[in-house]
Structure formats: structure tokens, C-alpha cells
Amino acid sequence: MRDTLTHLAAAATAGAIEVLARLVTAVRADWDGVEPVPGRRVYYANHCSNGDFVLIWTILPHRLRRDVRPVAGADYWLSSPLKRFIGRHVFSAVLIDRTGTGPRKAPVEQMAEALDRGSSLILFPEGTRNLTERPLLNFKSGLYHLALARPEVDLVPVWIENLNRVMPKGEIVPIPLLCRVRLGAPVRLTPGEGRDAFLSRSREALLALAPETASTSKTPA
């Protein structure tokens, strides 16, 4: 009975989150070089707001959304009962320990296991929110190691536009503003490709989806 009530509460919360996200952002998706079809994928995106993965989740068709799990920090999503409920039951997040005090399972191993169970992932390879003037921070090595572990899985770049202006740092009430999510052609690790070359190529694939004002203003890495 308790599991049924939890499931019903999670479904109702997911519906409310979707409605709120669409009301506040009027989000639209541009599928540019990739189609919204079933299959395991890693959606990797720029990261400017705590609501980034919600927007990606919102624009996915329902038949894909139920199998998509965000990769997120356990320290944030387990810090309160509400966050724990949303992280675990609403979004089924893959919770990564960033403090060194949690389970010793490597983050890449956790993500690979989720893919092996048929899930797709939402991942932010910058590793933290970008609060600088640069359009995109350098990528951490996790995306490379995941691509090396599961080279058959498509890595889909996703550029999120304007959400950092909807939810500015330190603000609680969102500011209504049109947002766009642009998804590009998948990237895969090529045989013999090194870490630095792959991370540079996947980062450029993401930057290519950014608005011209952002992509042309990038500073050297």
C-alpha cells in the first residue's frame, strides 16, 4: 500500500513539475540532427541552473521520459525529505557521491549500470553550474570514461537557452521567460581517440548548438 501511495504521489508531482516548467518557460525543443526515438542515450548539456535537467526531461516525449534518469549530486538531493522524494521517486536520479563519504562505487560504474538496465541519462559534463561569463566551462573527464565504458551508446549534445535568466542565482521565484532546448547530432568515441581530443570534440559539438551571441563570445579554454 505504501509503495502504491508513493508511486501515485510521484506521478502527481511529476505532472505538476511539467506543468509549472511549461508555464514559466514556454519551452520548445529543436531536434537538430537527431530524432526523439527510443534507445539508450546520454543527453549531455550545459549547466547554468538547478532546473536544467527538469527542462530537458520536460521536452522529451512521454515514451522516452519514463526511461531517462538525471545524474545528480547525492549531497544536494538527499539533503532534505522533499529533495530526497523528488530525486529518488519522481526522477529516479542516479545519485553520485561528491563528498567521498558515500558508497565506494565509482560514478562511471553507477552510470554504466543504469545504461545497462535500459535507462538513458542526463549528464552535465562541466561538473558544476557555470556562473562565469564563459558560455561553457571545460569538461570533466567523466563523459570520456563513460564513452570508453559504453562506446555503443549515443551521446546527444543539448544546449539549454535562457534558463539561467529564469532562475537567477539566489532567487526563489522564477521569472517567466521563453526557453529553448536544442538537441544536436550524436557523438561517439572513435577508436584510438584520446581523452583530451574527445572532450574537446564533444564540447565543440555542444557549443555549436548555442546561440550565435554565446558561441562567438567564447573565451579560450
C-alpha positions as CSV (number, residue, x, y, z in Angstrom):
1,M,0.0,0.0,0.0
2,R,2.8,2.4,0.9
3,D,4.6,1.7,-2.4
4,T,1.4,2.4,-4.3
5,L,0.9,5.7,-2.5
6,T,4.5,6.7,-3.1
7,H,4.1,5.9,-6.8
8,L,0.9,7.9,-7.1
9,A,2.4,10.9,-5.2
10,A,5.5,10.7,-7.5
11,A,3.3,10.7,-10.6
12,A,1.3,13.6,-9.4
13,T,4.4,15.6,-8.5
14,A,6.0,14.8,-11.9
15,G,2.8,16.1,-13.6
16,A,2.9,19.3,-11.6
17,I,6.5,19.9,-12.3
18,E,5.9,19.5,-16.0
19,V,3.0,22.0,-16.0
20,L,5.0,24.5,-14.0
21,A,8.0,24.2,-16.2
22,R,5.9,24.8,-19.3
23,L,4.0,27.7,-17.8
24,V,7.1,29.5,-16.7
25,T,9.4,28.9,-19.7
26,A,7.1,28.1,-22.6
27,V,9.9,25.7,-23.5
28,R,10.3,24.5,-27.0
29,A,12.6,21.8,-28.4
30,D,14.6,21.9,-31.6
31,W,15.7,18.4,-32.7
32,D,18.6,19.3,-35.0
33,G,20.4,16.2,-36.4
34,V,18.7,13.7,-34.0
35,E,15.2,12.3,-33.6
36,P,13.2,11.6,-30.5
37,V,13.3,7.9,-30.8
38,P,13.6,5.1,-28.2
39,G,17.0,3.8,-27.3
40,R,19.7,4.3,-24.7
41,R,21.3,7.7,-24.9
42,V,23.3,10.1,-22.8
43,Y,22.0,13.6,-23.1
44,Y,24.9,15.9,-22.1
45,A,24.2,19.6,-21.6
46,N,25.4,23.0,-20.5
47,H,24.7,23.7,-16.8
48,C,23.7,27.1,-15.5
49,S,20.7,26.4,-13.2
50,N,19.5,23.7,-10.8
51,G,16.5,23.4,-13.1
52,D,18.4,22.4,-16.2
53,F,17.6,18.7,-16.1
54,V,13.9,19.4,-15.5
55,L,13.7,21.3,-18.7
56,I,15.4,18.5,-20.7
57,W,13.1,16.0,-19.1
58,T,10.1,18.2,-19.9
59,I,10.7,18.4,-23.6
60,L,11.2,14.6,-24.0
61,P,8.2,12.7,-25.3
62,H,6.5,10.6,-22.6
63,R,7.6,7.4,-24.2
64,L,11.2,8.4,-23.7
65,R,10.9,10.3,-20.5
66,R,10.0,7.3,-18.3
67,D,13.4,5.8,-19.1
68,V,15.5,8.9,-18.6
69,R,17.4,9.5,-15.4
70,P,19.4,12.6,-14.4
71,V,22.8,12.2,-13.0
72,A,23.0,14.4,-9.9
73,G,24.9,15.1,-6.6
74,A,23.7,12.9,-3.7
75,D,24.7,15.6,-1.2
76,Y,22.1,18.0,-2.7
77,W,19.3,15.6,-3.5
78,L,19.5,13.8,-0.2
79,S,19.7,17.0,2.0
80,S,16.0,17.1,2.8
81,P,13.0,14.8,2.7
82,L,11.4,16.8,-0.1
83,K,14.5,16.7,-2.3
84,R,15.0,13.0,-1.5
85,F,11.5,12.2,-2.6
86,I,11.9,14.2,-5.8
87,G,15.3,12.9,-6.6
88,R,14.6,9.2,-5.9
89,H,10.9,8.8,-6.7
90,V,10.0,11.4,-9.2
91,F,13.1,11.5,-11.4
92,S,14.8,8.2,-10.3
93,A,18.1,10.1,-10.4
94,V,21.5,8.4,-10.4
95,L,22.8,10.0,-7.3
96,I,26.6,10.5,-7.3
97,D,28.6,10.9,-4.1
98,R,30.7,14.0,-4.4
99,T,32.0,14.1,-0.8
100,G,34.0,10.9,-0.6
101,T,32.0,9.6,2.3
102,G,29.3,7.6,0.5
103,P,29.4,4.2,-1.3
104,R,32.7,3.4,-2.9
105,K,31.2,2.6,-6.3
106,A,32.7,4.8,-8.9
107,P,30.4,7.3,-10.6
108,V,31.1,5.9,-14.1
109,E,30.2,2.5,-12.8
110,Q,26.9,3.7,-11.5
111,M,26.1,5.4,-14.8
112,A,27.2,2.4,-16.9
113,E,24.9,0.1,-14.7
114,A,22.0,2.5,-15.3
115,L,22.6,2.3,-19.1
116,D,22.9,-1.5,-18.9
117,R,19.4,-1.6,-17.3
118,G,18.0,0.2,-20.3
119,S,17.9,3.8,-18.9
120,S,19.1,6.9,-20.7
121,L,20.9,9.6,-18.8
122,I,21.0,13.4,-18.5
123,L,24.6,14.5,-17.7
124,F,26.3,17.8,-17.2
125,P,30.0,17.3,-18.1
126,E,31.1,20.7,-16.8
127,G,30.6,19.1,-13.4
128,T,29.2,22.3,-11.8
129,R,26.9,25.2,-12.7
130,N,28.6,27.7,-14.9
131,L,28.3,31.1,-13.2
132,T,31.0,32.8,-15.3
133,E,30.8,34.9,-18.4
134,R,32.2,32.0,-20.5
135,P,29.5,30.1,-22.5
136,L,30.8,26.7,-21.4
137,L,33.4,25.5,-18.9
138,N,35.9,22.8,-19.6
139,F,34.5,19.3,-19.4
140,K,35.4,17.0,-16.6
141,S,36.7,13.5,-17.6
142,G,33.6,11.6,-16.7
143,L,32.0,11.9,-20.1
144,Y,35.1,10.4,-21.7
145,H,35.3,7.5,-19.3
146,L,31.6,6.8,-19.8
147,A,32.0,6.8,-23.5
148,L,35.0,4.5,-23.1
149,A,33.0,2.1,-20.9
150,R,29.9,2.1,-23.3
151,P,31.1,3.2,-26.7
152,E,27.9,1.9,-28.4
153,V,25.8,4.5,-26.6
154,D,25.0,7.8,-28.4
155,L,26.0,10.9,-26.6
156,V,23.5,13.7,-27.6
157,P,24.6,17.3,-27.1
158,V,21.8,19.5,-25.6
159,W,22.0,23.3,-25.4
160,I,19.7,25.0,-22.9
161,E,19.0,28.6,-23.6
162,N,17.8,31.3,-21.1
163,L,17.1,29.1,-18.1
164,N,19.8,30.9,-16.1
165,R,17.7,34.1,-16.6
166,V,14.5,32.3,-15.5
167,M,16.1,31.1,-12.3
168,P,18.9,33.6,-11.4
169,K,21.2,32.5,-8.6
170,G,19.8,33.4,-5.2
171,E,16.2,33.8,-6.4
172,I,13.3,31.7,-5.3
173,V,10.5,32.8,-7.6
174,P,11.2,32.1,-11.3
175,I,10.9,34.9,-13.9
176,P,8.7,33.9,-16.8
177,L,10.8,33.8,-20.0
178,L,10.8,31.8,-23.2
179,C,13.4,29.0,-23.1
180,R,14.7,26.8,-25.9
181,V,16.3,23.4,-25.8
182,R,18.3,22.4,-28.9
183,L,19.5,18.8,-29.4
184,G,22.2,18.0,-31.9
185,A,23.7,15.1,-33.7
186,P,25.0,12.3,-31.5
187,V,28.7,11.9,-30.7
188,R,30.6,8.7,-30.1
189,L,34.1,7.9,-29.1
190,T,36.2,6.9,-32.1
191,P,38.7,4.0,-31.9
192,G,42.0,5.2,-30.6
193,E,40.7,8.7,-29.7
194,G,42.3,10.1,-26.6
195,R,40.6,11.8,-23.7
196,D,41.6,15.4,-24.5
197,A,40.7,15.1,-28.2
198,F,37.3,13.5,-27.4
199,L,36.4,16.1,-24.7
200,S,37.4,18.9,-27.0
201,R,35.3,17.5,-29.8
202,S,32.2,16.8,-27.7
203,R,32.5,20.3,-26.1
204,E,32.6,21.9,-29.6
205,A,29.6,19.8,-30.6
206,L,27.7,21.3,-27.7
207,L,28.9,24.9,-28.4
208,A,27.8,24.6,-32.0
209,L,24.2,24.5,-30.7
210,A,24.5,27.7,-28.7
211,P,23.0,31.0,-30.0
212,E,25.5,32.9,-32.1
213,T,26.0,35.5,-29.4
214,A,27.1,32.9,-27.0
215,S,29.2,30.7,-29.3
216,T,31.1,33.6,-30.8
217,S,31.9,35.1,-27.4
218,K,33.6,32.0,-26.0
219,T,37.0,32.6,-24.4
220,P,40.0,30.3,-24.7
221,A,39.8,27.2,-22.5
